[in-house]
């Protein structure tokens, strides 16, 4: 048996215990985890320093170094995040539609944990704790497979969590970290059928596509966001400019940031300079269609590739369209079904956009940046699903559960 | 472009129209379908006669011939089934948890169709109409890929449905039949990413395993049922005998039929002869563990393979167990997570069984045969999912939909 298979079976056994553990006991374990993080800040920082040293030596760029770095304040923030998860309602145990059938059978659907959840993620070590806490709260054992850059930080976090969970009387194997950080371990997790109930890959588009195309275990596709803002001709132009400025530049690296601005021909000459003025304050590069280039001289020409690209950077593709139909068509063709926004004062246009755009989140007169579990009122999230089955949009605790029909009979046969 | 890719794109385009079609229009189209089936009974019977002739020539066995055969009464039954689907509530359009966030954003989750659903199924031609009607009602376009045995019947049904849907003002491409009935077309559907939103394979375990392991599009695993009935020592033994008799013999070919009987050692000597007496009336072959063989001389010895097998026939594996723990362990090891039953009068045992057995449907004192959308009060079903993600257990109209967050703003940025 490979080390990952052994870990998988240990996680499976732990998941059976966890499935019959009540909310109070799970919350108590999470409280021990939060306390352990605070009490062992020095130990975590020492482990993180090893990762930071190696990363600097390898020439990692500044923005990634920042994602990797832990500080006392960040560790306190992570512990506070665990306490926020304690405060969230436990989705498990609820019995839905419990009814008596004409034959006397009493049938209800009980929310239960999925079982074993595997996460594949990249540099940020805080994900290690967030993901483990969400899984624990929803009654699932977790197998964490972080990136090689954070290997020491992740090991320190995981060791503390395993000790904390065990101290609280639950199996340490509720939380498991895969030691191997090569592609081999990704492939091993993808093939662990009968053990992993849900695999969630987070990170680069290449990794996600590889996992979705090849996994034999159930997968939720997360976070590929080629998002659009469409400024319709009746829009409040100042609002439109502020929305695209926010959607593009408030945090360009995240999946709910906008990548393409679509603007109605009727207002393009007035709107585009207004938008550019704001976008220029953050040195955003524009890549435009021919009409955009006429209105904004000096803008680079957009190619077919630009319409398809999730830049994750201060770059925005811009296209002038003939109206709502063309905007919907463009989004249907190039969008990844994540978050799409229209800015409009036309009631019928707003309704058609909400109806016809096929995405996890569709906005009227707001920035795409709000697609987030916390912003949507779901509490903490584990990722944003861009697929339609199982979960769509921000995934909270509820999406880490499944249903089980329970039936009370008195000898019924069919 | 291959014929299946062309069909896929046509289905996708039709699904966009269907997604914005209201309940009344969908029901009207279904009413035209039902009427067309009745009015064209002769045409359908003629097509079915071709399939029956070919099947007889190929030496198909009687039970399969029966599944393939259509009669005037069966066609009337299929039309009535369409009318039952008309009567079911439409899950789409409902907006859940529509709330105003502190920043003024109004956010709700709207139930919407999945888009394009593909079905792969085998001999029974009535599935062609059932599946198409369920998809139509839930706002999805469907791609049907039936078995070669029913090719003429399926073509007749599909042609009538396409005409009926078009007569009702909806695109004919809402309903599509794949002409190619080789494994090639299964593989083509499995790889139609971006077009097929959900693929549901029904049929043999080999087909389902092939699709689940290799599909690049989202799949729901259906219908593999290695179901158990456990007669606990406190059980009403007559009730236990009647439940295993019903679970095994009322329809052995279906997925919710029982395959293994587990019986407590304390009552085995009394219970097994009682159960055997009933099972003998249907000539059920028993394959038992060594203890079973001692109590019931002449019973064949069960092998490891027997515990794993979904017989689909009048064969039952029998094992004597030491108690609840051993029963739960056996079911956890060999069960496929479909339907599991305990017969008991011990309250604590009933609760532990319900809690610890990880299956789509868990029963106390009732036959496993009730796992069915109609019996559970969900209306018609499209299949029974044995996976935990997306849908678990009988899949009704609701499971053919997904959610879409709709957000009404007034210029909010983050």
Interface residues (C-beta under 8 A of the other chain):
Chain A: X16 X19 X20 X99 X101 X105 X107 X109 X112 X114 X115 X197 X198 X212 X213 X216 X218 X220 X236 X239 X242 X243 X245 X246 X247 X250 X332 X350 X354 X355 X356 X358 X359 X360 X361 X362 X363 X364 X365 X366 X367 X369 X370 X371 X375 X376 X377 X387 X388 X389 X390 X392 X393 X402 X403 X404 X405 X406 X407 X408 X409 X410 X411 X412 X413 X414
Chain B: X16 X19 X20 X99 X101 X105 X107 X109 X112 X114 X115 X197 X198 X212 X213 X216 X218 X220 X236 X239 X242 X243 X245 X246 X247 X250 X332 X350 X354 X355 X356 X358 X359 X360 X361 X362 X363 X364 X365 X366 X367 X369 X370 X371 X375 X376 X377 X387 X388 X389 X390 X392 X393 X402 X403 X404 X405 X406 X407 X408 X409 X410 X411 X412 X413 X414
